[in-house]
């Protein structure tokens, strides 16, 4: 740690502080800033030149008196202390406790930026994760080591869905639940309290570590929070051999903070004012999940991305879709009908589903059941559109059967209780019950052996 303090701050704007007459300061160095009131703020060097540096101040630069501001460069990166005692705790974006309990004392300290994983050391994501939610387990299955975001809109119950997944996620052949790293950026007091209460009332809080940045906390802290959370996840997964589920909400708030800082820095804006490096910045976060050879632990990630104006082509969900392996899309129409969780299966997708389901993972008929349900529901949606034009009374008997199926599917398969934890067996059996509304000859994507074993209709 340097004993030298600088009083050469010349500019403060948008959470950024410019200090001149500096030399030998490295990019990424941690900084302590003492203001005129004697309060200490934390920062990090994000640009370094021969005679001045640019510092990102996590607590913001409001009310800084530049003439009475002291800056000390600590010659070390931003780090957090790690130990098994982080489970059951709540921290801010810098790893400082928010729960009124003492700081974590440990000899293990890790930079929040993480370290690069050798691509050759990665192993392919596999092993089905049961979330207890039929639309995910049955049709868009999550596997261990996958990145599967939730695309939502304003006012939709993505927080309730994320909390339910955090409570229920498990490997079907193991009794132990996942350790959950929950990172919230720019959330309201009500949302933060909701997650605390949900994890506490369900008894999983002792297996959860929370990183919270509230809506009235400094926006620039949001840029560090997901990296701090993932550093904790890497410790739990690769040091303690735990299976870790990371939930990041809301990545749109993160991207808004990134745009704010980029504008203050003078970076050239790209789509909708976001910086051109938004893609690589998001990838830096998302790619820290996965599995590594010869390590028992793993990191599975479910980021929540709220879509401004429900626009799935907005830069944040658009770029997230390029980096991750699918998406779970929530529907405002289903939500308005009172269906929970309002998962819209048509645009939802899990690209790694095929690698985690089937005979040795879930059940031998699972891949074919998923394909058949998608085919029936796609035809049912076409029939709904036709009925809205010519009226349901003008439809053929077969088309009316599709309408009946679609209504039953939305109500019984998509809809389920917020505390209802369905096994994969229950999900597949329910799918067969709904498919049995059709005669055998219309179920063309399943095998005869499947029909003989599971078909419940009478033809």
C-alpha positions as CSV (number, residue, x, y, z in Angstrom):
1,X,0.0,0.0,0.0
2,X,1.3,3.4,-0.9
3,X,1.8,5.9,1.9
4,X,1.6,8.8,-0.6
5,X,-1.6,10.8,-0.8
6,X,-2.5,13.0,-3.7
7,X,-4.5,16.3,-3.5
8,X,-4.5,16.8,-7.2
9,X,-8.1,15.9,-8.1
10,X,-9.1,18.2,-10.9
11,X,-12.5,17.0,-12.1
12,X,-15.5,14.9,-10.8
13,X,-18.4,13.8,-12.9
14,X,-20.8,10.9,-13.1
15,X,-19.0,8.8,-10.5
16,X,-15.6,9.5,-12.1
17,X,-12.7,11.3,-10.6
18,X,-9.7,12.7,-12.5
19,X,-6.4,13.0,-10.6
20,X,-3.4,14.7,-12.3
21,X,0.4,14.6,-11.6
22,X,0.5,10.9,-11.0
23,X,3.0,8.4,-12.3
24,X,3.4,4.6,-12.1
25,X,-0.3,4.0,-11.4
26,X,-1.5,0.7,-12.8
27,X,-4.9,0.0,-14.5
28,X,-7.2,-1.7,-12.1
29,X,-5.5,-0.5,-8.9
30,X,-7.8,-0.1,-5.9
31,X,-8.1,3.5,-4.5
32,X,-9.1,5.1,-1.2
33,X,-10.6,8.6,-1.4
34,X,-11.0,10.7,1.7
35,X,-13.4,13.6,1.3
36,X,-13.5,17.0,3.1
37,X,-15.9,15.5,5.8
38,X,-13.4,12.7,6.6
39,X,-15.4,10.0,5.0
40,X,-13.7,7.3,3.0
41,X,-14.8,6.3,-0.4
42,X,-13.6,3.4,-2.6
43,X,-12.5,3.4,-6.2
44,X,-10.7,1.7,-9.0
45,X,-8.4,3.0,-11.7
46,X,-10.1,2.5,-15.1
47,X,-7.7,4.6,-17.2
48,X,-4.1,5.5,-16.6
49,X,-1.9,7.9,-18.6
50,X,1.5,9.4,-18.0
51,X,0.4,12.3,-15.8
52,X,-3.2,11.6,-14.9
53,X,-5.6,8.8,-14.0
54,X,-9.3,8.2,-14.2
55,X,-10.9,6.7,-11.1
56,X,-14.3,5.0,-10.9
57,X,-15.7,5.9,-7.4
58,X,-18.1,3.3,-6.2
59,X,-19.9,5.5,-3.7
60,X,-20.2,8.2,-6.3
61,X,-18.7,11.7,-6.5
62,X,-21.6,13.8,-5.1
63,X,-20.5,16.6,-2.8
64,X,-16.8,16.1,-3.3
65,X,-14.8,19.2,-2.6
66,X,-11.9,18.7,-5.0
67,X,-9.5,21.0,-3.1
68,X,-10.0,19.0,0.1
69,X,-10.0,15.5,-1.4
70,X,-7.1,13.1,-0.6
71,X,-6.5,10.1,-2.9
72,X,-4.3,7.1,-2.0
73,X,-3.5,4.3,-4.5
74,X,-3.2,1.0,-2.8
75,X,-1.2,-0.9,-5.4
76,X,-3.6,-3.8,-5.3
77,X,-6.8,-4.9,-7.2
78,X,-10.3,-4.8,-5.7
79,X,-10.6,-8.0,-3.6
80,X,-13.0,-9.7,-1.3
81,X,-12.4,-12.0,1.6
82,X,-13.8,-15.5,1.1
83,X,-14.6,-18.4,3.5
84,X,-17.5,-20.9,4.0
85,X,-19.0,-18.3,6.4
86,X,-20.2,-16.2,3.4
87,X,-23.2,-18.5,3.1
88,X,-26.2,-17.0,4.8
89,X,-24.7,-13.5,4.6
90,X,-25.7,-10.3,2.7
91,X,-23.1,-7.9,1.2
92,X,-23.0,-4.9,-1.1
93,X,-21.2,-4.7,-4.4
94,X,-17.7,-4.5,-2.8
95,X,-18.2,-7.4,-0.4
96,X,-19.0,-5.1,2.6
97,X,-21.6,-6.7,4.9
98,X,-25.2,-5.3,4.7
99,X,-26.6,-7.5,7.4
100,X,-25.2,-5.8,10.5
101,X,-22.8,-8.6,11.2
102,X,-19.0,-8.4,11.3
103,X,-16.9,-8.6,8.1
104,X,-15.6,-11.9,6.9
105,X,-12.2,-12.7,8.3
106,X,-10.1,-15.0,6.1
107,X,-6.6,-15.4,4.7
108,X,-8.2,-16.1,1.3
109,X,-8.7,-12.9,-0.7
110,X,-9.5,-12.9,-4.5
111,X,-9.7,-10.1,-7.0
112,X,-13.2,-9.5,-8.1
113,X,-12.1,-9.5,-11.8
114,X,-11.5,-13.2,-11.6
115,X,-8.9,-15.1,-13.6
116,X,-9.2,-16.4,-17.1
117,X,-10.3,-20.0,-17.5
118,X,-8.3,-22.0,-20.0
119,X,-10.8,-23.0,-22.7
120,X,-9.1,-26.4,-22.9
121,X,-9.9,-26.9,-19.1
122,X,-13.6,-26.4,-19.7
123,X,-15.9,-29.4,-19.9
124,X,-19.2,-29.5,-21.7
125,X,-22.3,-28.6,-19.7
126,X,-24.4,-31.7,-18.9
127,X,-26.6,-33.2,-16.2
128,X,-30.2,-32.2,-15.9
129,X,-31.1,-29.7,-13.2
130,X,-34.7,-30.0,-11.9
131,X,-36.2,-26.6,-11.1
132,X,-39.6,-28.0,-10.3
133,X,-41.2,-25.8,-13.0
134,X,-42.8,-27.8,-15.9
135,X,-42.2,-25.3,-18.7
136,X,-38.5,-25.3,-17.9
137,X,-37.9,-28.9,-16.9
138,X,-40.1,-30.4,-19.6
139,X,-39.6,-28.1,-22.6
140,X,-36.5,-25.9,-22.0
141,X,-34.4,-28.0,-19.7
142,X,-31.5,-26.4,-17.7
143,X,-28.3,-28.4,-17.4
144,X,-25.3,-28.0,-15.0
145,X,-22.9,-25.3,-16.2
146,X,-25.4,-23.6,-18.6
147,X,-26.2,-19.9,-19.0
148,X,-30.0,-19.6,-19.4
149,X,-31.4,-16.1,-19.0
150,X,-35.0,-15.1,-18.2
151,X,-36.3,-12.4,-20.5
152,X,-39.1,-10.4,-18.9
153,X,-40.9,-7.2,-19.1
154,X,-41.8,-4.5,-16.6
155,X,-44.3,-5.7,-14.0
156,X,-44.0,-9.4,-14.9
157,X,-43.2,-11.8,-12.0
158,X,-39.5,-12.6,-12.9
159,X,-38.4,-12.0,-9.3
160,X,-40.9,-14.6,-8.0
161,X,-39.8,-17.0,-10.7
162,X,-36.1,-16.5,-9.9
163,X,-36.8,-17.0,-6.2
164,X,-38.7,-20.2,-6.9
165,X,-35.9,-21.6,-9.0
166,X,-33.4,-20.7,-6.3
167,X,-35.5,-22.6,-3.7
168,X,-36.1,-25.7,-5.8
169,X,-33.1,-26.3,-8.1
170,X,-31.5,-29.7,-7.6
171,X,-29.8,-32.5,-9.4
172,X,-32.3,-35.4,-9.7
173,X,-29.8,-38.1,-8.5
174,X,-28.7,-36.1,-5.5
175,X,-30.5,-35.0,-2.4
176,X,-28.4,-31.8,-1.7
177,X,-29.7,-28.5,-3.1
178,X,-27.6,-26.0,-5.0
179,X,-25.7,-23.3,-3.2
180,X,-27.2,-20.0,-4.5
181,X,-25.3,-16.8,-5.2
182,X,-28.0,-14.1,-5.6
183,X,-26.9,-10.7,-7.0
184,X,-29.4,-7.9,-7.3
185,X,-28.6,-4.6,-9.0
186,X,-30.7,-1.5,-8.7
187,X,-33.6,-3.3,-7.0
188,X,-36.2,-1.6,-4.7
189,X,-36.3,-2.1,-1.0
190,X,-39.5,-4.2,-1.5
191,X,-37.8,-6.5,-3.9
192,X,-34.8,-6.9,-1.7
193,X,-37.0,-7.7,1.3
194,X,-39.0,-10.2,-0.9
195,X,-35.9,-12.2,-1.6
196,X,-34.7,-12.1,2.0
197,X,-38.0,-13.3,3.2
198,X,-38.4,-16.0,0.5
199,X,-35.0,-17.5,1.2
200,X,-35.5,-17.3,5.0
201,X,-39.1,-18.7,5.1
202,X,-38.1,-21.7,2.8
203,X,-35.2,-22.6,5.0
204,X,-32.6,-22.2,2.2
205,X,-31.1,-18.9,3.5
206,X,-28.2,-20.7,5.2
207,X,-27.2,-22.0,1.7
208,X,-27.5,-18.6,0.0
209,X,-25.1,-15.6,-0.3
210,X,-26.7,-12.3,-1.3
211,X,-25.1,-9.3,-2.9
212,X,-27.5,-6.3,-3.0
213,X,-27.4,-2.9,-4.6
214,X,-30.6,-0.9,-4.0
215,X,-32.1,1.6,-6.4
216,X,-30.9,4.5,-4.3
217,X,-27.4,3.1,-3.9
218,X,-24.6,4.5,-6.2
219,X,-25.2,3.2,-9.8
220,X,-21.4,2.7,-10.4
221,X,-21.4,0.1,-7.6
222,X,-23.5,-2.0,-10.0
223,X,-20.6,-2.4,-12.3
224,X,-18.6,-4.3,-9.6
225,X,-21.4,-6.2,-8.0
226,X,-21.9,-9.1,-10.5
227,X,-18.1,-9.6,-10.6
228,X,-18.0,-9.7,-6.8
229,X,-20.8,-12.2,-6.8
230,X,-19.1,-14.4,-9.4
231,X,-15.9,-14.4,-7.4
232,X,-17.8,-15.8,-4.5
233,X,-19.4,-18.4,-6.8
234,X,-16.0,-19.5,-8.1
235,X,-14.8,-20.0,-4.6
236,X,-17.8,-22.1,-3.6
237,X,-17.6,-24.1,-6.8
238,X,-13.9,-24.7,-7.3
239,X,-12.6,-24.5,-3.8
240,X,-15.4,-26.1,-1.9
241,X,-16.7,-28.4,-4.7
242,X,-20.3,-27.1,-4.5
243,X,-22.8,-26.9,-7.3
244,X,-23.6,-23.2,-7.5
245,X,-26.6,-21.5,-9.1
246,X,-26.0,-17.8,-9.8
247,X,-29.0,-15.5,-10.2
248,X,-28.3,-12.0,-11.5
249,X,-31.2,-9.5,-11.5
250,X,-31.5,-7.2,-13.3
251,X,-28.9,-7.1,-16.0
252,X,-30.7,-4.2,-17.6
253,X,-29.9,-2.0,-14.5
254,X,-26.3,-3.1,-14.9
255,X,-26.2,-2.1,-18.5
256,X,-27.8,1.3,-17.7
257,X,-25.1,2.0,-15.2
258,X,-22.5,1.0,-17.8
259,X,-24.0,3.4,-20.3
260,X,-24.0,6.2,-17.6
261,X,-20.3,5.7,-16.9
262,X,-19.4,5.3,-20.5
263,X,-21.1,8.6,-21.3
264,X,-19.2,10.4,-18.5
265,X,-15.9,8.9,-19.8
266,X,-16.7,10.2,-23.3
267,X,-16.8,6.8,-25.0
268,X,-18.4,6.8,-28.4
269,X,-22.0,5.5,-28.1
270,X,-23.4,2.7,-30.3
271,X,-27.0,1.3,-30.4
272,X,-29.4,3.3,-28.2
273,X,-26.5,5.1,-26.5
274,X,-24.8,2.0,-25.1
275,X,-21.1,1.7,-25.5
276,X,-19.8,-0.4,-28.4
277,X,-18.1,-2.7,-25.9
278,X,-21.4,-3.7,-24.2
279,X,-21.2,-7.2,-25.9
280,X,-17.7,-7.9,-24.6
281,X,-18.5,-6.5,-21.1
282,X,-21.6,-8.8,-20.8
283,X,-19.5,-11.7,-22.1
284,X,-16.9,-11.1,-19.5
285,X,-19.6,-11.7,-16.9
286,X,-21.6,-14.5,-18.5
287,X,-18.5,-16.6,-19.5
288,X,-17.4,-17.0,-15.8
289,X,-19.9,-19.8,-15.4
290,X,-19.4,-23.4,-16.5
291,X,-17.6,-26.6,-15.5
292,X,-13.9,-27.4,-15.3
293,X,-12.2,-30.8,-15.9
294,X,-11.5,-32.7,-12.7
295,X,-13.6,-30.4,-10.6
296,X,-16.7,-31.6,-8.9
297,X,-18.2,-28.2,-8.5
298,X,-19.9,-26.1,-11.2
299,X,-21.5,-22.7,-11.8
300,X,-24.9,-22.5,-13.5
301,X,-26.2,-19.0,-14.3
302,X,-29.7,-17.6,-14.7
303,X,-29.5,-13.8,-15.4
304,X,-32.8,-11.8,-15.4
305,X,-33.0,-9.3,-18.3
306,X,-36.0,-7.0,-18.3
307,X,-36.8,-5.9,-21.9
308,X,-37.6,-2.2,-22.2
309,X,-41.1,-1.8,-23.8
310,X,-41.1,-5.7,-24.0
311,X,-38.7,-5.4,-27.0
312,X,-36.7,-8.6,-27.4
313,X,-34.6,-6.9,-30.0
314,X,-33.4,-4.3,-27.6
315,X,-29.5,-4.4,-27.3
316,X,-29.4,-5.9,-23.9
317,X,-31.6,-9.0,-24.5
318,X,-30.3,-9.2,-28.1
319,X,-26.6,-9.4,-27.1
320,X,-27.4,-11.6,-24.1
321,X,-29.0,-14.1,-26.5
322,X,-25.8,-14.2,-28.6
323,X,-23.7,-15.1,-25.5
324,X,-25.9,-17.4,-23.6
325,X,-27.4,-20.8,-24.5
326,X,-31.1,-20.0,-24.9
327,X,-33.7,-17.9,-23.0
328,X,-36.9,-18.3,-21.0
329,X,-39.3,-15.6,-22.2
330,X,-42.2,-14.4,-20.0
331,X,-45.5,-13.4,-21.6
332,X,-47.5,-10.4,-20.7
333,X,-50.6,-12.0,-22.2
334,X,-50.4,-15.1,-20.0
335,X,-49.7,-12.9,-17.0
336,X,-52.8,-10.8,-17.7
337,X,-54.8,-14.1,-17.7
338,X,-53.6,-14.8,-14.2
339,X,-51.3,-17.7,-15.2
340,X,-48.1,-18.2,-13.2
341,X,-45.4,-18.6,-14.2
342,X,-46.3,-16.9,-17.5
343,X,-43.6,-18.6,-19.6
344,X,-44.2,-18.2,-23.3
345,X,-42.9,-21.5,-24.7
346,X,-42.9,-20.5,-28.4
347,X,-39.9,-18.1,-28.2
348,X,-38.3,-19.9,-25.3
349,X,-35.3,-22.1,-26.0
350,X,-32.6,-24.1,-24.2
351,X,-29.8,-25.0,-26.7
352,X,-28.2,-27.5,-24.3
353,X,-31.5,-29.3,-23.4
354,X,-30.6,-32.3,-25.7
355,X,-27.5,-33.0,-23.7
356,X,-29.2,-33.3,-20.3
357,X,-32.4,-35.3,-21.0
358,X,-33.3,-38.8,-22.2
359,X,-33.0,-42.4,-20.9
360,X,-30.0,-42.0,-18.6
361,X,-30.9,-38.5,-17.3
362,X,-34.6,-37.9,-17.1
363,X,-36.8,-40.5,-18.9
364,X,-36.5,-42.2,-22.3
365,X,-39.5,-40.4,-23.8
366,X,-38.6,-36.9,-22.7
367,X,-37.0,-35.6,-26.0
368,X,-39.9,-36.9,-28.1
369,X,-42.6,-35.6,-25.6
370,X,-41.0,-32.1,-25.8
371,X,-41.0,-32.2,-29.6
372,X,-44.7,-33.4,-29.7
373,X,-45.9,-30.7,-27.2
374,X,-44.2,-28.0,-29.2
375,X,-45.8,-29.2,-32.5
376,X,-49.2,-29.4,-30.9
377,X,-49.0,-26.0,-29.3
378,X,-47.7,-24.4,-32.5
379,X,-50.7,-25.7,-34.4
380,X,-53.0,-24.6,-31.5
381,X,-51.7,-21.1,-31.7
382,X,-52.4,-21.0,-35.5
383,X,-55.9,-22.2,-34.7
384,X,-56.4,-19.5,-32.1
385,X,-55.4,-16.9,-34.7
386,X,-57.9,-18.4,-37.1
387,X,-60.7,-18.4,-34.5
388,X,-60.1,-14.7,-33.8
389,X,-60.9,-14.0,-37.4
390,X,-63.7,-16.4,-38.3
391,X,-65.0,-17.3,-34.9
392,X,-64.7,-20.5,-32.9
393,X,-68.1,-21.8,-34.1
394,X,-66.8,-22.0,-37.7
395,X,-63.9,-24.2,-36.8
396,X,-63.8,-27.9,-37.7
397,X,-64.0,-30.5,-34.9
398,X,-60.2,-31.1,-35.1
399,X,-59.5,-27.4,-34.8
400,X,-61.7,-27.1,-31.8
401,X,-59.7,-30.0,-30.2
402,X,-56.6,-27.9,-30.7
403,X,-58.3,-24.9,-29.0
404,X,-59.3,-27.1,-26.0
405,X,-55.8,-28.4,-25.8
406,X,-54.2,-24.9,-25.8
407,X,-56.5,-23.7,-23.0
408,X,-55.8,-26.8,-20.9
409,X,-52.1,-26.6,-21.6
410,X,-51.9,-22.9,-20.5
411,X,-53.9,-23.6,-17.4
412,X,-52.5,-26.9,-16.2
413,X,-49.0,-27.3,-17.7
414,X,-47.8,-23.7,-17.8
415,X,-49.7,-22.6,-14.7
416,X,-48.6,-24.0,-11.4
417,X,-48.4,-22.8,-7.8
418,X,-45.6,-20.6,-6.6
419,X,-44.7,-23.2,-4.0
420,X,-45.4,-26.2,-6.3
421,X,-42.3,-28.3,-6.9
422,X,-43.1,-30.7,-9.7
423,X,-40.8,-33.7,-10.3
424,X,-39.7,-34.4,-13.9
425,X,-41.9,-37.6,-13.7
426,X,-44.9,-35.5,-12.8
427,X,-44.2,-33.0,-15.6
428,X,-43.9,-35.7,-18.2
429,X,-47.0,-37.6,-17.0
430,X,-49.0,-34.3,-17.2
431,X,-47.7,-33.8,-20.7
432,X,-49.0,-37.3,-21.7
433,X,-52.3,-36.5,-20.1
434,X,-52.7,-33.5,-22.2
435,X,-51.4,-35.2,-25.4
436,X,-53.9,-37.9,-24.9
437,X,-56.7,-35.5,-25.8
438,X,-55.7,-36.3,-29.4
439,X,-56.1,-39.7,-31.1
440,X,-52.9,-41.8,-31.5
441,X,-52.5,-41.1,-35.2
442,X,-52.1,-37.4,-34.5
443,X,-49.1,-37.9,-32.2
444,X,-46.5,-38.4,-34.9
445,X,-43.4,-37.3,-33.0
446,X,-43.5,-40.1,-30.4
447,X,-42.7,-43.8,-30.8
448,X,-45.2,-46.7,-30.7
449,X,-43.5,-48.0,-27.6
450,X,-44.1,-44.6,-26.0
451,X,-47.8,-44.7,-26.9
452,X,-48.1,-48.3,-25.6
453,X,-46.6,-47.3,-22.2
454,X,-47.8,-43.7,-21.6
455,X,-50.8,-42.9,-23.8
456,X,-54.0,-42.4,-21.7
457,X,-56.6,-41.8,-24.4
458,X,-59.3,-44.1,-25.7
459,X,-59.2,-43.1,-29.4
